[in-house]
Amino acid sequence: MNAATVAYSPGLEGVIAGTTKICTINPETQTLLYRGYDIQDLMQYASFEQTAYLLLYGELPTPNELDLFTQTLVAERGIRPEVASIIAGFPKDAHPMDALKAGLALEALYDPEKNVHTNETNIRKAIRIIAKMPALTAAFSHAKAGTSLPPVLGAELNHAEHTLYMLQGQKPDALTAKVFNSTLVIYAEHSFNASTFSARVTTSTLSDIHSGVLAAIGALKGPLHGGANEQAMLTFLEIGSPENVDAWLETALTEKRKIMGFGHRAYKNGDPRAKLLREMRAEFITAKGANSPWPAIADRLEALMTEKKGLFPNVDYPIAYLYYMMNIPTEVYTPIFAIGRSAGWTAHVVEQLANNRLIRPKALYEGHPQRPWNG
Ligand SMILES: CC(C)(COP(=O)(O)OP(=O)(O)OC[C@H]1O[C@@H](n2cnc3c(N)ncnc32)[C@H](O)[C@@H]1OP(=O)(O)O)[C@@H](O)C(=O)NCCC(=O)NCCS
């Protein structure tokens, strides 16, 4: 066995592809830390703004720092009228993830510091990206629905509340805002996942931060990654009611279907984020969906999948039905994941560029050996 064979791991499983100070996962203890803080504490106590600051700067903000950071986010919430009107003309059958990608690419063209690439400008651009993701998502959502994009509001709404307001045209109630904030915090970061790694690879060429985030959005769209939250809800809808779960799963497993929202590359004994969301859902279900079939469908499917396949739900599983109970259209679930993860993506790009080396692995060649030209 030569050295290349020994080092090869399909899907890069187990490969250490870089160093980071942003986030660590311990599958054995099922812990997930952002800059040393446990996700359990962050999702309970931190706002998305505090979390984004923590990820970008490495420390939780002081009250003054948070104030300044929030003011900047609020000031950057809007998108340019030129961009909004181009988005309004996008084909209505486009997927919102593609519209988000195209919308952010348009915003990048107008970024006031698009041609300057220092650590300081990258952090400012990061804040602008994080701030504009909800309006970019909402702009296409409204265009598609034939409704008007609501005017951007100020600091009276935090990032989570403002995101729901932009999407739904009305301020969410306190409980919905709290649960939604927790999902954004939970989505904000997850180490070297596929989209974050894509962002790091892209910017390791010294390309710009917007290009890194655009690459990440493309990677997140796939159903094996962020696209799973939309697919999980489509699965619940296909099942329809709790009494259908057993028969549905039997058929699905016979057809060797992948059950979306189960399994994880890093967590083989359960995703702590799914467990935490499951624990916090009780109050929300009581308030919003005592008669909703989705939690019962999800619980039965989870029990069967654990028993029959030894597979546990991942983060996208509980989020799917929580968002459904918030009346969010299924195809906006993955863009919302991107709204949260933009904090982690940009933090990783900034970290990558602070100590950059081009990411360029090798491949194990399995093609034809050298042969003579015989044309
Ligand atoms: C997340 C995921 C891509 C991890 O993939 P991975 O680490 O490469 O694991 P594998 O795909 O090799 O899975 C190992 C085995 O479990 C099975 N498996 C994994 N996830 C499964 C799922 N959701 N449904 C059915 N079977 C699954 C695989 O088919 C494979 O079986 P095999 O050994 O008989 O071929 C995978 O679990 C998956 O596709 N899940 C569904 C999509 C999803 O929810 N993604 C969001 C992740 S946060």
The ligand as an SDF file (V2000), in Angstrom:
LIG
                    3D

 48 50  0  0  0  0  0  0  0  0999 V2000
  -25.7170   13.0960    6.7040 C   0  0  0  0  0  0  0  0  0  0  0  0
  -25.2040   11.9640    5.8240 C   0  0  0  0  0  0  0  0  0  0  0  0
  -24.9030   12.5240    4.4330 C   0  0  0  0  0  0  0  0  0  0  0  0
  -23.9360   11.4030    6.4510 C   0  0  0  0  0  0  0  0  0  0  0  0
  -23.3890   10.5780    5.5100 O   0  0  0  0  0  0  0  0  0  0  0  0
  -22.1480    9.6030    5.7570 P   0  0  0  0  0  0  0  0  0  0  0  0
  -21.4000    9.9580    6.9780 O   0  0  0  0  0  0  0  0  0  0  0  0
  -21.4070    9.5480    4.4860 O   0  0  0  0  0  0  0  0  0  0  0  0
  -22.8600    8.2650    6.0650 O   0  0  0  0  0  0  0  0  0  0  0  0
  -23.3090    7.2330    4.9930 P   0  0  0  0  0  0  0  0  0  0  0  0
  -24.1540    7.9110    3.9560 O   0  0  0  0  0  0  0  0  0  0  0  0
  -22.0970    6.4910    4.5010 O   0  0  0  0  0  0  0  0  0  0  0  0
  -24.2200    6.2960    5.8610 O   0  0  0  0  0  0  0  0  0  0  0  0
  -23.8040    5.1170    6.4860 C   0  0  0  0  0  0  0  0  0  0  0  0
  -24.9110    4.0780    6.3220 C   0  0  0  0  0  0  0  0  0  0  0  0
  -26.1130    4.5690    6.9200 O   0  0  0  0  0  0  0  0  0  0  0  0
  -27.1230    4.7180    5.9280 C   0  0  0  0  0  0  0  0  0  0  0  0
  -27.7780    6.0000    6.1230 N   0  0  0  0  0  0  0  0  0  0  0  0
  -27.2070    7.1350    6.5370 C   0  0  0  0  0  0  0  0  0  0  0  0
  -28.1120    8.0990    6.6160 N   0  0  0  0  0  0  0  0  0  0  0  0
  -29.2870    7.5510    6.2370 C   0  0  0  0  0  0  0  0  0  0  0  0
  -30.5800    8.0480    6.1390 C   0  0  0  0  0  0  0  0  0  0  0  0
  -30.8460    9.3340    6.4120 N   0  0  0  0  0  0  0  0  0  0  0  0
  -31.5470    7.2320    5.7300 N   0  0  0  0  0  0  0  0  0  0  0  0
  -31.2930    5.9360    5.4450 C   0  0  0  0  0  0  0  0  0  0  0  0
  -30.0730    5.3990    5.5420 N   0  0  0  0  0  0  0  0  0  0  0  0
  -29.0790    6.2040    5.9400 C   0  0  0  0  0  0  0  0  0  0  0  0
  -26.3950    4.7370    4.6020 C   0  0  0  0  0  0  0  0  0  0  0  0
  -27.2270    4.3320    3.5430 O   0  0  0  0  0  0  0  0  0  0  0  0
  -25.2670    3.8170    4.8660 C   0  0  0  0  0  0  0  0  0  0  0  0
  -25.7380    2.4940    4.7990 O   0  0  0  0  0  0  0  0  0  0  0  0
  -24.8470    1.3190    4.1650 P   0  0  0  0  0  0  0  0  0  0  0  0
  -23.6250    1.2490    5.0250 O   0  0  0  0  0  0  0  0  0  0  0  0
  -25.7460    0.1360    4.2310 O   0  0  0  0  0  0  0  0  0  0  0  0
  -24.5490    1.7850    2.7720 O   0  0  0  0  0  0  0  0  0  0  0  0
  -26.2710   10.8470    5.7140 C   0  0  0  0  0  0  0  0  0  0  0  0
  -26.5680   10.3690    6.9960 O   0  0  0  0  0  0  0  0  0  0  0  0
  -27.5330   11.3140    5.0140 C   0  0  0  0  0  0  0  0  0  0  0  0
  -27.5920   11.2940    3.7810 O   0  0  0  0  0  0  0  0  0  0  0  0
  -28.5650   11.7630    5.7840 N   0  0  0  0  0  0  0  0  0  0  0  0
  -29.7760   12.2970    5.1620 C   0  0  0  0  0  0  0  0  0  0  0  0
  -29.5600   13.7440    4.7720 C   0  0  0  0  0  0  0  0  0  0  0  0
  -29.5100   14.6640    5.9520 C   0  0  0  0  0  0  0  0  0  0  0  0
  -30.3600   14.6160    6.8250 O   0  0  0  0  0  0  0  0  0  0  0  0
  -28.5310   15.5620    5.9300 N   0  0  0  0  0  0  0  0  0  0  0  0
  -28.3790   16.5870    6.9530 C   0  0  0  0  0  0  0  0  0  0  0  0
  -27.1500   16.3730    7.7510 C   0  0  0  0  0  0  0  0  0  0  0  0
  -27.0710   17.5340    9.0930 S   0  0  0  0  0  0  0  0  0  0  0  0
  1  2  1  0
  2  3  1  0
  2  4  1  0
  2 36  1  0
  4  5  1  0
  5  6  1  0
  6  7  2  0
  6  8  1  0
  6  9  1  0
  9 10  1  0
 10 11  2  0
 10 12  1  0
 10 13  1  0
 13 14  1  0
 14 15  1  0
 15 16  1  0
 15 30  1  0
 16 17  1  0
 17 18  1  0
 17 28  1  0
 18 19  1  0
 18 27  1  0
 19 20  2  0
 20 21  1  0
 21 22  1  0
 21 27  2  0
 22 23  1  0
 22 24  2  0
 24 25  1  0
 25 26  2  0
 26 27  1  0
 28 29  1  0
 28 30  1  0
 30 31  1  0
 31 32  1  0
 32 33  2  0
 32 34  1  0
 32 35  1  0
 36 37  1  0
 36 38  1  0
 38 39  2  0
 38 40  1  0
 40 41  1  0
 41 42  1  0
 42 43  1  0
 43 44  2  0
 43 45  1  0
 45 46  1  0
 46 47  1  0
 47 48  1  0
M  END
$$$$
